[in-house]
Amino acid sequence: MSAKDPPETPGAGKGKHPKPHEAFVQPGAESTRELREVLRRRREAEEKLQHHLREAKEKPAEDGS
């Protein structure tokens, strides 16, 4: 051990660091809400994409008429 090394502490280097936790919420409530929000946004994005694809498909047919 050199003079620059910190003194050894019990349990150091074993990965047992306390994790910061947020205030307790009902188990799963927040994560469930977040997943539902992501799912809703994905559905909306998929519908929008399908709409744009249909428009793009129809547009060349109109130009050729």
N, CA, C and O atoms as a Maestro MAE file, in Angstrom:
{
 s_m_m2io_version
 :::
 2.0.0
}

f_m_ct {
 s_m_title
 :::
 protein
 m_atom[260] {
  # First column is atom index #
  i_m_mmod_type
  r_m_x_coord
  r_m_y_coord
  r_m_z_coord
  i_m_residue_number
  s_m_chain_name
  s_m_pdb_residue_name
  s_m_pdb_atom_name
  i_m_atomic_number
  :::
  1 25 0.837 -1.176 0.000 1 A "MET " " N  " 7
  2 3 0.000 0.000 0.000 1 A "MET " " CA " 6
  3 2 0.884 1.242 0.000 1 A "MET " " C  " 6
  4 15 1.798 1.368 0.815 1 A "MET " " O  " 8
  5 25 0.599 2.164 -0.931 2 A "SER " " N  " 7
  6 3 1.384 3.395 -0.986 2 A "SER " " CA " 6
  7 2 0.716 4.476 -0.142 2 A "SER " " C  " 6
  8 15 -0.382 4.275 0.377 2 A "SER " " O  " 8
  9 25 1.360 5.587 -0.010 3 A "ALA " " N  " 7
  10 3 0.831 6.684 0.803 3 A "ALA " " CA " 6
  11 2 -0.413 7.298 0.174 3 A "ALA " " C  " 6
  12 15 -1.214 7.924 0.867 3 A "ALA " " O  " 8
  13 25 -0.581 7.121 -1.151 4 A "LYS " " N  " 7
  14 3 -1.724 7.712 -1.834 4 A "LYS " " CA " 6
  15 2 -2.970 6.832 -1.766 4 A "LYS " " C  " 6
  16 15 -4.068 7.332 -2.011 4 A "LYS " " O  " 8
  17 25 -2.847 5.547 -1.446 5 A "ASP " " N  " 7
  18 3 -3.993 4.650 -1.385 5 A "ASP " " CA " 6
  19 2 -4.848 4.966 -0.166 5 A "ASP " " C  " 6
  20 15 -4.322 5.207 0.921 5 A "ASP " " O  " 8
  21 25 -6.173 4.965 -0.346 6 A "PRO " " N  " 7
  22 3 -7.049 5.203 0.804 6 A "PRO " " CA " 6
  23 2 -7.000 4.001 1.744 6 A "PRO " " C  " 6
  24 15 -6.716 2.887 1.302 6 A "PRO " " O  " 8
  25 25 -7.269 4.207 3.019 7 A "PRO " " N  " 7
  26 3 -7.267 3.074 3.946 7 A "PRO " " CA " 6
  27 2 -8.345 2.072 3.553 7 A "PRO " " C  " 6
  28 15 -9.420 2.447 3.084 7 A "PRO " " O  " 8
  29 25 -8.044 0.810 3.748 8 A "GLU " " N  " 7
  30 3 -8.981 -0.247 3.373 8 A "GLU " " CA " 6
  31 2 -10.146 -0.277 4.349 8 A "GLU " " C  " 6
  32 15 -9.960 -0.213 5.564 8 A "GLU " " O  " 8
  33 25 -11.339 -0.375 3.802 9 A "THR " " N  " 7
  34 3 -12.531 -0.444 4.647 9 A "THR " " CA " 6
  35 2 -13.164 -1.813 4.482 9 A "THR " " C  " 6
  36 15 -13.062 -2.414 3.412 9 A "THR " " O  " 8
  37 25 -13.817 -2.316 5.522 10 A "PRO " " N  " 7
  38 3 -14.456 -3.627 5.400 10 A "PRO " " CA " 6
  39 2 -15.530 -3.611 4.322 10 A "PRO " " C  " 6
  40 15 -16.354 -2.698 4.271 10 A "PRO " " O  " 8
  41 25 -15.519 -4.611 3.471 11 A "GLY " " N  " 7
  42 3 -16.523 -4.734 2.420 11 A "GLY " " CA " 6
  43 2 -16.217 -3.897 1.190 11 A "GLY " " C  " 6
  44 15 -16.997 -3.900 0.238 11 A "GLY " " O  " 8
  45 25 -15.114 -3.189 1.186 12 A "ALA " " N  " 7
  46 3 -14.785 -2.354 0.030 12 A "ALA " " CA " 6
  47 2 -14.475 -3.232 -1.169 12 A "ALA " " C  " 6
  48 15 -13.800 -4.254 -1.042 12 A "ALA " " O  " 8
  49 25 -14.971 -2.830 -2.337 13 A "GLY " " N  " 7
  50 3 -14.688 -3.560 -3.568 13 A "GLY " " CA " 6
  51 2 -15.564 -4.778 -3.778 13 A "GLY " " C  " 6
  52 15 -15.324 -5.551 -4.705 13 A "GLY " " O  " 8
  53 25 -16.560 -4.967 -2.956 14 A "LYS " " N  " 7
  54 3 -17.433 -6.139 -3.107 14 A "LYS " " CA " 6
  55 2 -18.754 -5.777 -3.772 14 A "LYS " " C  " 6
  56 15 -19.650 -6.616 -3.868 14 A "LYS " " O  " 8
  57 25 -18.883 -4.535 -4.233 15 A "GLY " " N  " 7
  58 3 -20.095 -4.147 -4.944 15 A "GLY " " CA " 6
  59 2 -21.296 -3.941 -4.054 15 A "GLY " " C  " 6
  60 15 -22.428 -3.987 -4.536 15 A "GLY " " O  " 8
  61 25 -21.095 -3.721 -2.797 16 A "LYS " " N  " 7
  62 3 -22.222 -3.545 -1.880 16 A "LYS " " CA " 6
  63 2 -22.381 -2.072 -1.527 16 A "LYS " " C  " 6
  64 15 -22.235 -1.667 -0.374 16 A "LYS " " O  " 8
  65 25 -22.683 -1.289 -2.550 17 A "HIS " " N  " 7
  66 3 -22.899 0.129 -2.334 17 A "HIS " " CA " 6
  67 2 -24.392 0.364 -2.167 17 A "HIS " " C  " 6
  68 15 -25.188 -0.219 -2.903 17 A "HIS " " O  " 8
  69 25 -24.783 1.188 -1.236 18 A "PRO " " N  " 7
  70 3 -26.216 1.460 -1.092 18 A "PRO " " CA " 6
  71 2 -26.733 2.176 -2.331 18 A "PRO " " C  " 6
  72 15 -26.105 3.115 -2.820 18 A "PRO " " O  " 8
  73 25 -27.871 1.734 -2.833 19 A "LYS " " N  " 7
  74 3 -28.461 2.334 -4.017 19 A "LYS " " CA " 6
  75 2 -29.402 3.454 -3.592 19 A "LYS " " C  " 6
  76 15 -30.161 3.299 -2.634 19 A "LYS " " O  " 8
  77 25 -29.358 4.579 -4.298 20 A "PRO " " N  " 7
  78 3 -30.322 5.639 -3.978 20 A "PRO " " CA " 6
  79 2 -31.714 5.197 -4.426 20 A "PRO " " C  " 6
  80 15 -31.887 4.723 -5.549 20 A "PRO " " O  " 8
  81 25 -32.675 5.349 -3.574 21 A "HIS " " N  " 7
  82 3 -34.045 4.941 -3.889 21 A "HIS " " CA " 6
  83 2 -34.959 6.154 -3.860 21 A "HIS " " C  " 6
  84 15 -34.776 7.079 -3.068 21 A "HIS " " O  " 8
  85 25 -35.944 6.124 -4.740 22 A "GLU " " N  " 7
  86 3 -36.948 7.174 -4.736 22 A "GLU " " CA " 6
  87 2 -37.974 6.846 -3.651 22 A "GLU " " C  " 6
  88 15 -37.952 5.764 -3.063 22 A "GLU " " O  " 8
  89 25 -38.856 7.782 -3.402 23 A "ALA " " N  " 7
  90 3 -39.910 7.552 -2.424 23 A "ALA " " CA " 6
  91 2 -40.714 6.326 -2.842 23 A "ALA " " C  " 6
  92 15 -40.927 6.099 -4.033 23 A "ALA " " O  " 8
  93 25 -41.147 5.557 -1.896 24 A "PHE " " N  " 7
  94 3 -41.864 4.318 -2.177 24 A "PHE " " CA " 6
  95 2 -43.213 4.608 -2.821 24 A "PHE " " C  " 6
  96 15 -43.986 5.435 -2.337 24 A "PHE " " O  " 8
  97 25 -43.474 3.918 -3.908 25 A "VAL " " N  " 7
  98 3 -44.755 3.999 -4.606 25 A "VAL " " CA " 6
  99 2 -45.318 2.590 -4.590 25 A "VAL " " C  " 6
  100 15 -44.567 1.624 -4.455 25 A "VAL " " O  " 8
  101 25 -46.617 2.460 -4.725 26 A "GLN " " N  " 7
  102 3 -47.195 1.112 -4.739 26 A "GLN " " CA " 6
  103 2 -46.441 0.267 -5.751 26 A "GLN " " C  " 6
  104 15 -46.159 0.734 -6.855 26 A "GLN " " O  " 8
  105 25 -46.109 -0.965 -5.397 27 A "PRO " " N  " 7
  106 3 -45.307 -1.806 -6.295 27 A "PRO " " CA " 6
  107 2 -45.931 -1.913 -7.684 27 A "PRO " " C  " 6
  108 15 -47.079 -2.329 -7.837 27 A "PRO " " O  " 8
  109 25 -45.165 -1.538 -8.667 28 A "GLY " " N  " 7
  110 3 -45.603 -1.681 -10.046 28 A "GLY " " CA " 6
  111 2 -46.468 -0.559 -10.577 28 A "GLY " " C  " 6
  112 15 -46.663 -0.467 -11.789 28 A "GLY " " O  " 8
  113 25 -46.990 0.293 -9.724 29 A "ALA " " N  " 7
  114 3 -47.916 1.329 -10.190 29 A "ALA " " CA " 6
  115 2 -47.244 2.266 -11.188 29 A "ALA " " C  " 6
  116 15 -47.784 2.502 -12.268 29 A "ALA " " O  " 8
  117 25 -46.100 2.791 -10.851 30 A "GLU " " N  " 7
  118 3 -45.409 3.752 -11.712 30 A "GLU " " CA " 6
  119 2 -44.909 3.075 -12.986 30 A "GLU " " C  " 6
  120 15 -45.070 3.614 -14.081 30 A "GLU " " O  " 8
  121 25 -44.310 1.911 -12.848 31 A "SER " " N  " 7
  122 3 -43.782 1.224 -14.037 31 A "SER " " CA " 6
  123 2 -44.916 0.794 -14.963 31 A "SER " " C  " 6
  124 15 -44.764 0.838 -16.183 31 A "SER " " O  " 8
  125 25 -46.036 0.384 -14.405 32 A "THR " " N  " 7
  126 3 -47.186 -0.006 -15.222 32 A "THR " " CA " 6
  127 2 -47.710 1.193 -15.992 32 A "THR " " C  " 6
  128 15 -48.026 1.090 -17.177 32 A "THR " " O  " 8
  129 25 -47.799 2.324 -15.319 33 A "ARG " " N  " 7
  130 3 -48.281 3.540 -15.978 33 A "ARG " " CA " 6
  131 2 -47.348 3.933 -17.115 33 A "ARG " " C  " 6
  132 15 -47.797 4.313 -18.196 33 A "ARG " " O  " 8
  133 25 -46.042 3.837 -16.862 34 A "GLU " " N  " 7
  134 3 -45.064 4.185 -17.892 34 A "GLU " " CA " 6
  135 2 -45.147 3.244 -19.090 34 A "GLU " " C  " 6
  136 15 -45.074 3.683 -20.237 34 A "GLU " " O  " 8
  137 25 -45.299 1.955 -18.820 35 A "LEU " " N  " 7
  138 3 -45.414 0.990 -19.920 35 A "LEU " " CA " 6
  139 2 -46.666 1.244 -20.750 35 A "LEU " " C  " 6
  140 15 -46.627 1.156 -21.977 35 A "LEU " " O  " 8
  141 25 -47.769 1.557 -20.091 36 A "ARG " " N  " 7
  142 3 -49.004 1.850 -20.829 36 A "ARG " " CA " 6
  143 2 -48.841 3.088 -21.691 36 A "ARG " " C  " 6
  144 15 -49.335 3.133 -22.818 36 A "ARG " " O  " 8
  145 25 -48.153 4.090 -21.169 37 A "GLU " " N  " 7
  146 3 -47.919 5.317 -21.932 37 A "GLU " " CA " 6
  147 2 -47.057 5.021 -23.163 37 A "GLU " " C  " 6
  148 15 -47.344 5.516 -24.253 37 A "GLU " " O  " 8
  149 25 -46.011 4.221 -22.994 38 A "VAL " " N  " 7
  150 3 -45.152 3.850 -24.122 38 A "VAL " " CA " 6
  151 2 -45.958 3.067 -25.153 38 A "VAL " " C  " 6
  152 15 -45.834 3.307 -26.354 38 A "VAL " " O  " 8
  153 25 -46.775 2.140 -24.691 39 A "LEU " " N  " 7
  154 3 -47.598 1.334 -25.590 39 A "LEU " " CA " 6
  155 2 -48.561 2.210 -26.374 39 A "LEU " " C  " 6
  156 15 -48.719 2.027 -27.581 39 A "LEU " " O  " 8
  157 25 -49.207 3.158 -25.706 40 A "ARG " " N  " 7
  158 3 -50.152 4.061 -26.370 40 A "ARG " " CA " 6
  159 2 -49.438 4.883 -27.445 40 A "ARG " " C  " 6
  160 15 -49.944 5.042 -28.556 40 A "ARG " " O  " 8
  161 25 -48.251 5.405 -27.100 41 A "ARG " " N  " 7
  162 3 -47.513 6.210 -28.070 41 A "ARG " " CA " 6
  163 2 -47.054 5.367 -29.255 41 A "ARG " " C  " 6
  164 15 -47.038 5.847 -30.389 41 A "ARG " " O  " 8
  165 25 -46.683 4.121 -29.002 42 A "ARG " " N  " 7
  166 3 -46.277 3.239 -30.113 42 A "ARG " " CA " 6
  167 2 -47.445 2.970 -31.050 42 A "ARG " " C  " 6
  168 15 -47.291 2.995 -32.271 42 A "ARG " " O  " 8
  169 25 -48.628 2.708 -30.464 43 A "ARG " " N  " 7
  170 3 -49.808 2.467 -31.298 43 A "ARG " " CA " 6
  171 2 -50.118 3.676 -32.159 43 A "ARG " " C  " 6
  172 15 -50.392 3.546 -33.352 43 A "ARG " " O  " 8
  173 25 -50.072 4.863 -31.545 44 A "GLU " " N  " 7
  174 3 -50.341 6.087 -32.300 44 A "GLU " " CA " 6
  175 2 -49.322 6.274 -33.412 44 A "GLU " " C  " 6
  176 15 -49.680 6.659 -34.526 44 A "GLU " " O  " 8
  177 25 -48.065 6.006 -33.120 45 A "ALA " " N  " 7
  178 3 -47.010 6.145 -34.130 45 A "ALA " " CA " 6
  179 2 -47.218 5.140 -35.262 45 A "ALA " " C  " 6
  180 15 -47.021 5.470 -36.432 45 A "ALA " " O  " 8
  181 25 -47.613 3.922 -34.918 46 A "GLU " " N  " 7
  182 3 -47.859 2.902 -35.938 46 A "GLU " " CA " 6
  183 2 -49.025 3.302 -36.834 46 A "GLU " " C  " 6
  184 15 -48.953 3.142 -38.053 46 A "GLU " " O  " 8
  185 25 -50.101 3.821 -36.240 47 A "GLU " " N  " 7
  186 3 -51.250 4.276 -37.029 47 A "GLU " " CA " 6
  187 2 -50.845 5.412 -37.963 47 A "GLU " " C  " 6
  188 15 -51.240 5.442 -39.129 47 A "GLU " " O  " 8
  189 25 -50.054 6.345 -37.439 48 A "LYS " " N  " 7
  190 3 -49.603 7.474 -38.247 48 A "LYS " " CA " 6
  191 2 -48.726 6.996 -39.401 48 A "LYS " " C  " 6
  192 15 -48.855 7.481 -40.525 48 A "LYS " " O  " 8
  193 25 -47.837 6.046 -39.122 49 A "LEU " " N  " 7
  194 3 -46.980 5.491 -40.157 49 A "LEU " " CA " 6
  195 2 -47.810 4.807 -41.237 49 A "LEU " " C  " 6
  196 15 -47.576 5.010 -42.428 49 A "LEU " " O  " 8
  197 25 -48.772 4.002 -40.823 50 A "GLN " " N  " 7
  198 3 -49.635 3.315 -41.795 50 A "GLN " " CA " 6
  199 2 -50.379 4.323 -42.663 50 A "GLN " " C  " 6
  200 15 -50.515 4.134 -43.872 50 A "GLN " " O  " 8
  201 25 -50.855 5.389 -42.040 51 A "HIS " " N  " 7
  202 3 -51.564 6.434 -42.777 51 A "HIS " " CA " 6
  203 2 -50.645 7.069 -43.821 51 A "HIS " " C  " 6
  204 15 -51.041 7.252 -44.973 51 A "HIS " " O  " 8
  205 25 -49.432 7.400 -43.420 52 A "HIS " " N  " 7
  206 3 -48.473 8.003 -44.352 52 A "HIS " " CA " 6
  207 2 -48.105 7.031 -45.466 52 A "HIS " " C  " 6
  208 15 -47.954 7.438 -46.618 52 A "HIS " " O  " 8
  209 25 -47.959 5.750 -45.134 53 A "LEU " " N  " 7
  210 3 -47.632 4.763 -46.167 53 A "LEU " " CA " 6
  211 2 -48.760 4.635 -47.183 53 A "LEU " " C  " 6
  212 15 -48.513 4.525 -48.384 53 A "LEU " " O  " 8
  213 25 -50.011 4.648 -46.694 54 A "ARG " " N  " 7
  214 3 -51.157 4.585 -47.616 54 A "ARG " " CA " 6
  215 2 -51.177 5.811 -48.524 54 A "ARG " " C  " 6
  216 15 -51.409 5.696 -49.728 54 A "ARG " " O  " 8
  217 25 -50.931 6.994 -47.937 55 A "GLU " " N  " 7
  218 3 -50.913 8.213 -48.742 55 A "GLU " " CA " 6
  219 2 -49.808 8.164 -49.793 55 A "GLU " " C  " 6
  220 15 -50.018 8.556 -50.941 55 A "GLU " " O  " 8
  221 25 -48.639 7.686 -49.398 56 A "ALA " " N  " 7
  222 3 -47.512 7.607 -50.334 56 A "ALA " " CA " 6
  223 2 -47.805 6.613 -51.452 56 A "ALA " " C  " 6
  224 15 -47.393 6.820 -52.593 56 A "ALA " " O  " 8
  225 25 -48.509 5.545 -51.132 57 A "LYS " " N  " 7
  226 3 -48.840 4.530 -52.121 57 A "LYS " " CA " 6
  227 2 -49.866 5.068 -53.115 57 A "LYS " " C  " 6
  228 15 -49.785 4.790 -54.311 57 A "LYS " " O  " 8
  229 25 -50.828 5.838 -52.613 58 A "GLU " " N  " 7
  230 3 -51.897 6.363 -53.457 58 A "GLU " " CA " 6
  231 2 -51.401 7.528 -54.319 58 A "GLU " " C  " 6
  232 15 -51.887 7.712 -55.435 58 A "GLU " " O  " 8
  233 25 -50.474 8.290 -53.837 59 A "LYS " " N  " 7
  234 3 -50.021 9.495 -54.558 59 A "LYS " " CA " 6
  235 2 -49.425 9.176 -55.929 59 A "LYS " " C  " 6
  236 15 -49.811 9.831 -56.897 59 A "LYS " " O  " 8
  237 25 -48.509 8.211 -56.078 60 A "PRO " " N  " 7
  238 3 -47.981 7.914 -57.419 60 A "PRO " " CA " 6
  239 2 -49.077 7.445 -58.373 60 A "PRO " " C  " 6
  240 15 -49.000 7.722 -59.570 60 A "PRO " " O  " 8
  241 25 -50.091 6.747 -57.877 61 A "ALA " " N  " 7
  242 3 -51.180 6.293 -58.726 61 A "ALA " " CA " 6
  243 2 -51.970 7.490 -59.262 61 A "ALA " " C  " 6
  244 15 -52.437 7.459 -60.401 61 A "ALA " " O  " 8
  245 25 -52.122 8.529 -58.464 62 A "GLU " " N  " 7
  246 3 -52.839 9.719 -58.887 62 A "GLU " " CA " 6
  247 2 -52.039 10.491 -59.935 62 A "GLU " " C  " 6
  248 15 -52.615 11.043 -60.873 62 A "GLU " " O  " 8
  249 25 -50.707 10.533 -59.780 63 A "ASP " " N  " 7
  250 3 -49.865 11.273 -60.721 63 A "ASP " " CA " 6
  251 2 -49.869 10.632 -62.104 63 A "ASP " " C  " 6
  252 15 -49.768 11.333 -63.111 63 A "ASP " " O  " 8
  253 25 -49.983 9.333 -62.162 64 A "GLY " " N  " 7
  254 3 -49.943 8.615 -63.439 64 A "GLY " " CA " 6
  255 2 -51.249 8.667 -64.191 64 A "GLY " " C  " 6
  256 15 -51.286 8.255 -65.351 64 A "GLY " " O  " 8
  257 25 -52.319 9.148 -63.599 65 A "SER " " N  " 7
  258 3 -53.640 9.159 -64.249 65 A "SER " " CA " 6
  259 2 -53.775 10.248 -65.264 65 A "SER " " C  " 6
  260 15 -54.827 10.382 -65.890 65 A "SER " " O  " 8
  :::
 }
 m_bond[259] {
  # First column is bond index #
  i_m_from
  i_m_to
  i_m_order
  :::
  1 1 2 1
  2 2 3 1
  3 3 4 2
  4 3 5 1
  5 5 6 1
  6 6 7 1
  7 7 8 2
  8 7 9 1
  9 9 10 1
  10 10 11 1
  11 11 12 2
  12 11 13 1
  13 13 14 1
  14 14 15 1
  15 15 16 2
  16 15 17 1
  17 17 18 1
  18 18 19 1
  19 19 20 2
  20 19 21 1
  21 21 22 1
  22 22 23 1
  23 23 24 2
  24 23 25 1
  25 25 26 1
  26 26 27 1
  27 27 28 2
  28 27 29 1
  29 29 30 1
  30 30 31 1
  31 31 32 2
  32 31 33 1
  33 33 34 1
  34 34 35 1
  35 35 36 2
  36 35 37 1
  37 37 38 1
  38 38 39 1
  39 39 40 2
  40 39 41 1
  41 41 42 1
  42 42 43 1
  43 43 44 2
  44 43 45 1
  45 45 46 1
  46 46 47 1
  47 47 48 2
  48 47 49 1
  49 49 50 1
  50 50 51 1
  51 51 52 2
  52 51 53 1
  53 53 54 1
  54 54 55 1
  55 55 56 2
  56 55 57 1
  57 57 58 1
  58 58 59 1
  59 59 60 2
  60 59 61 1
  61 61 62 1
  62 62 63 1
  63 63 64 2
  64 63 65 1
  65 65 66 1
  66 66 67 1
  67 67 68 2
  68 67 69 1
  69 69 70 1
  70 70 71 1
  71 71 72 2
  72 71 73 1
  73 73 74 1
  74 74 75 1
  75 75 76 2
  76 75 77 1
  77 77 78 1
  78 78 79 1
  79 79 80 2
  80 79 81 1
  81 81 82 1
  82 82 83 1
  83 83 84 2
  84 83 85 1
  85 85 86 1
  86 86 87 1
  87 87 88 2
  88 87 89 1
  89 89 90 1
  90 90 91 1
  91 91 92 2
  92 91 93 1
  93 93 94 1
  94 94 95 1
  95 95 96 2
  96 95 97 1
  97 97 98 1
  98 98 99 1
  99 99 100 2
  100 99 101 1
  101 101 102 1
  102 102 103 1
  103 103 104 2
  104 103 105 1
  105 105 106 1
  106 106 107 1
  107 107 108 2
  108 107 109 1
  109 109 110 1
  110 110 111 1
  111 111 112 2
  112 111 113 1
  113 113 114 1
  114 114 115 1
  115 115 116 2
  116 115 117 1
  117 117 118 1
  118 118 119 1
  119 119 120 2
  120 119 121 1
  121 121 122 1
  122 122 123 1
  123 123 124 2
  124 123 125 1
  125 125 126 1
  126 126 127 1
  127 127 128 2
  128 127 129 1
  129 129 130 1
  130 130 131 1
  131 131 132 2
  132 131 133 1
  133 133 134 1
  134 134 135 1
  135 135 136 2
  136 135 137 1
  137 137 138 1
  138 138 139 1
  139 139 140 2
  140 139 141 1
  141 141 142 1
  142 142 143 1
  143 143 144 2
  144 143 145 1
  145 145 146 1
  146 146 147 1
  147 147 148 2
  148 147 149 1
  149 149 150 1
  150 150 151 1
  151 151 152 2
  152 151 153 1
  153 153 154 1
  154 154 155 1
  155 155 156 2
  156 155 157 1
  157 157 158 1
  158 158 159 1
  159 159 160 2
  160 159 161 1
  161 161 162 1
  162 162 163 1
  163 163 164 2
  164 163 165 1
  165 165 166 1
  166 166 167 1
  167 167 168 2
  168 167 169 1
  169 169 170 1
  170 170 171 1
  171 171 172 2
  172 171 173 1
  173 173 174 1
  174 174 175 1
  175 175 176 2
  176 175 177 1
  177 177 178 1
  178 178 179 1
  179 179 180 2
  180 179 181 1
  181 181 182 1
  182 182 183 1
  183 183 184 2
  184 183 185 1
  185 185 186 1
  186 186 187 1
  187 187 188 2
  188 187 189 1
  189 189 190 1
  190 190 191 1
  191 191 192 2
  192 191 193 1
  193 193 194 1
  194 194 195 1
  195 195 196 2
  196 195 197 1
  197 197 198 1
  198 198 199 1
  199 199 200 2
  200 199 201 1
  201 201 202 1
  202 202 203 1
  203 203 204 2
  204 203 205 1
  205 205 206 1
  206 206 207 1
  207 207 208 2
  208 207 209 1
  209 209 210 1
  210 210 211 1
  211 211 212 2
  212 211 213 1
  213 213 214 1
  214 214 215 1
  215 215 216 2
  216 215 217 1
  217 217 218 1
  218 218 219 1
  219 219 220 2
  220 219 221 1
  221 221 222 1
  222 222 223 1
  223 223 224 2
  224 223 225 1
  225 225 226 1
  226 226 227 1
  227 227 228 2
  228 227 229 1
  229 229 230 1
  230 230 231 1
  231 231 232 2
  232 231 233 1
  233 233 234 1
  234 234 235 1
  235 235 236 2
  236 235 237 1
  237 237 238 1
  238 238 239 1
  239 239 240 2
  240 239 241 1
  241 241 242 1
  242 242 243 1
  243 243 244 2
  244 243 245 1
  245 245 246 1
  246 246 247 1
  247 247 248 2
  248 247 249 1
  249 249 250 1
  250 250 251 1
  251 251 252 2
  252 251 253 1
  253 253 254 1
  254 254 255 1
  255 255 256 2
  256 255 257 1
  257 257 258 1
  258 258 259 1
  259 259 260 2
  :::
 }
}
